[in-house]
Amino acid sequence: MAAELHVALVAADREVWSGEATLVVARTTSGDIGVMPGHQPLLGVLESGPVTIRTREGGTVVAAVHGGFISFADDKLSLLAETAELSDEIDVKSAEQELARAKAEDDPEAERRADVRLRAATAGR
């Protein structure tokens, strides 16, 4: 059996996803990081961005994550996000409208959030 890591993606209001994975890619304040079984222990600050999880079954789970922390030790990875939503939960038309509105209002924070949601939604489909 291939090496695996247990992943828990948790937002402030709910558990978004948990399961076994072979690879997780996330954006931290130090840059993008890929975590595989046997990775060195780490603790980092998550930046807003898509998180990609390669599942044990060979599938891919993508989530839009906004802020939080990443922790890894003993093949257990915790992603503790301020907010997070799976790609299939994101309404693409709504996210596109949010992005257009944020650009029109010159709101960089809202623009960044809408952009992350759109990237996650399109990556997961």
VENURWO-V34930 format. One line per field, one symbol per residue. burial: # if it has 24 or more other ideal C-beta (glycine too) atoms within 12 Angstrom, else .. Layout:
BEGIN
burial=???
END
This chain:
BEGIN
burial=...########....##..#########....###.#.#..#.#.#########.....#############....#####.#####.##....#..##.............#########.##.
END
